[in-house]
Amino acid sequence: MHLAIQLIGSFGIFLLLLAAGMAVPFAIAIPGVIYLLMQNGVTALKGIGLVTWGSMNSFTLTAIPLFVLMAEMMQRSGLSFRIYRGLAKIVARLPGGLLQTNIVGCALFASISGSSVATAASIGGVALPQLVQRNYDKRLSAGSLAAGGTLGILLPPSIAMIIYGSFTDTSVAKLFMAGVVPGFMLTLMFMAYIAVRAQFGGTVPRGVNETAQTWLGALADVVPFALLIGAIMGSIYAGWATPTEAASGGCLFSLILCLIWGDMTWRNFVQAMQRTVQVCGNLMFIIYAAYIYAYAIGVAGVGESVTSWLVGLQLSHLEFFGALFVLYTVLGCLVESIGMIVITVPLLYPVLGHYGIDPIWFGVILVMYVELGQISPPIGINLFVIQSIWDGELGDVVMGTIPFHIIMFVLLFLLAAFPQLALWLPSQMN
């Protein structure tokens, strides 16, 4: 009980620091250090040096800057516009017009970037001016881009899955493959909802037919990126390359695409590198701070206490899943997405074995909850990304995402009822 009170207190300090406007890494690290001092005094801080080396000396984490660099090069060279242009012509005959392009474009770019923020910003920056110009429904337009951007952390490669894998020693390659089927299902469910909305008219078009010549031109815009995605994921699935090795090859291929099809100047390349350093510096700082927090609760034996307490409750699988649902739904409204992973995984992961939960399946479920958090007010980051690139109200963005929230909840329950939706493809890997 004493440990539980201290843990709740440290987590309360974390939330208070966030509410006060402190940066996420400091808000995580400070309660961890305080917790260490409460347990063993100043001597407990001696282990931070080993934690620093152990947390950052990770081959798995090296994939993150490579995938971020791929996305930044695509964005800086203008290739994100080319992807959107080609997809707009290919899916033009589907009910919903450019709204369908939003979802498909986000899914395709997600398979390059691994980041929901980069996906929402890249596709949103290209799409929103055209949607506003053509008088599309504002709420649905903004909602489709905010929700479509979340595909960036479910469809591989996924930065969130890399971080989860580094904390749990779970195969990142299998986590990537586990996200493929749910990712495609979520994409199709989003598209189906837009198609249904289009049938009721209003400001959502029903779709138009394009000529064969237009289709060929569109394929020229899209095929190079499809080959890039196929090369990355195919090499991982076949066992020819680790995610880091596939990402390094993907960076080289992306640079070639940017030089041939995009506007990749030396200045754009330098800007892409600078932005990659900024993004990855922030991510790595959060991960490092989380390792300090995990070390603190490990020293105090909180993990074992939490495991014993949860096991003592004798929850059924359904009740445990319901508890996770409540926990991450609340956290998603309060805590930044990566913070959700790095704070909760060290506590919950030891419990999975007792309930016979596959860590790969749990990784997909966790990423789904993170997706929900990214479009949940008040701090859903994708909401602010879309708000920052258009002149509408934040309330319109929030209202536009509500139907997509419901769709995500449906997929979560499908994954709970049929775990093989996530586990079948990883089981087929070499």
Secondary structure, DSSP 4 states (H G I P E B T S, - for coil): -HHHHHHHHHHHHHHHHHHTT--HHHHHHHHHHHHHHHHHGGGGGGGHHHHHHHHH--TGGGHHHHHHHHHHHHHHTTHHHHHHHHHHHHTTTSTTTHHHHHHHHHHHHHHHH--HHHHHHHHHHHHHHHHHHTT--HHHHHHHHHHHHGGGGTSSS-HHHHHHHHHHT--HHHHHHHTHHHHHHHHHHHHHHHHHHHHT-TTS-------HHHHHHHHHHHHHHHHHHHHHHHHHHTTSS-HHHHHHHHHHHHHHHHHHHS---HHHHHHHHHHHHHHHHHHHHHHHHHHHHHHHHHHTTHHHHHHHHHHHTT--HHHHHHHHHHHHHHHHTTS-HHHHHHHHHHHHHHHHTTTT--HHHHHHHHHHHHHHHHTSTTT-HHHHHHHHTSSS-HHHHHHHHHHHHHHHHHHHHHHHH-THHHHHHHHT--
